[in-house]
Amino acid sequence: MINLPRAAKLPVMIGVRYVGAKQRNSFISFISLVSVLGLLLGVAVLVIVVSVMNGFDKELRHRILGVVPHGVVMSTDQSGLENWLQVSEQLQSHSEILGVAPFARARGMLTSGGAVNIIDLYGISPEHESNVSIIPEHLTRGNIADLHPGSNGIIMGHALANSLGVFIGQQLTLVIPESSSNGMNIKPRIVQVRLIDTFEVGAELDYKLALMHVNDLSRLLNLEHPVQGVRVKFADLLDAPDKLPEITFGLSGSSYRSETWADQYGDLFKAVAMEKAMMFLLLLLIVAIAAFNIISGLVMLVDEKRSDIAILRTLGISPGSVMAIFVVQGSIVGIAGTFLGLGLGIFLAVNISDIVSFFEELFNEQVLAGTYFNAVPSDIRLPDLLVIGLVSLTICFLATLYPAWRASKLQPADVLRYE
């Protein structure tokens, strides 16, 4: 138990007593109850919304950045990467990097039966693909090893296959733009490919990504070397934008350049982070409203306890101690509302998917209809809970200062003159 000095114990004891004492004016007790409930709801809503935003952010990172490489390393020479095995060994010597895989890439167009789709086409090595991608885990049938060199086989998103109206085993036409040797003209390179499998990761990539064997795509692109570059997976994908350029600069051999996920999807995740921050600030208004209730309740309590304050002052209690009494009382309300809100928010955030499903069945509506998600994700993070708790307690503490200061300025003679 914390041993407070005697001078500090008295304001705490009186403040706690005022919280539990029955007020002559029942409206003051009602205001205090409303303050606790307001804080409880405000903090709970903050926890739920921030956790759901974290959940969507986590799902997007997993579904998009589990397929799109965290980073790529390529030669500055457009003919391809000749010594990709040596580059891979150097990259894997860094503890930040979990896996590497060779690749080639191009933009192209798939057509079948009059349907046309623009695609991002990646050439991959089936034996290395699981080192950097989650696609092998999300194939609808078959195995990534079915992508054999020389077969012109292709794997695409299930949604993309549906939009083209093709099924596994069917032939379709791939068109890749090819520039002339002088770079002045572009002509289409047309080849027949066969759909050997589809994948479904539940993201936009299901509609625009297709895979071929790296040897087949390199041949179609007329690359001098069969590999265009090396894809890299980081232990922490947030390290890629800062650390990959440094790692690439330290590679021995030819000149290399690097790209990271931030070059393509950085704006998307910045927008998600900004949306989370704005929602946090807007929902703090609920906590602020509850804080105004604390101010109202304490101002009314100070008016009711005028004679008590005057008597305490005549007994020798300092203005600072009087102020501390009401700071303690208001802080107790703030602490109760904040911690009850955190508890309720965590409980609801953990069960948010079941709660949403219940209301979907009750009203026969699908909340996530037309999205990539079949359930509301939630990710509760301790740093967010600490920030919400500290901000709420700070607002509540600041709300107590004016009424407490007003109580400390009461003059005993002026109050007791009419008692």
Buried (B, 14 or more C-beta within 10 A) or exposed (E): EEEEEEEEEBBBEBBBEBBEEEBEEEEBBEBBEBBBBBBBBBBBBBBBBBBBBBBBBBBBBBBBBBBBBBBBBBBEEEEBBBBBEEBBEBBBEBEBBBBBBBBBBBEBBBBBEEEEBEBBBBBBBBEBBBBBBBBBEBBEEEEBEBBEBEBBBBBBBBBBBEBBEBEBEBEBBBBBEBEEEEEEEEEEBEBEBBBBBBBBBBBBBBBBBBBBBBBBBBBBBEBEBBBBBBBBBBEEBEBBBEBBBEBBEEBEEEEBEBBBBBEBBEEBBEEBEEEBEEBBEEBBEBBBBBBEBBBBBBBBBBBBBBBBBBBBBEEEBEBEBBBBBBBBBBBBBBBBBBBBBBBBBBEBBBEBBEBBBEEBEEEEEEEEEEEBBEBBBBBBEEEBBEBBBEBBBEBBBBBBBEBBBBBBEBEBEEBBEEE
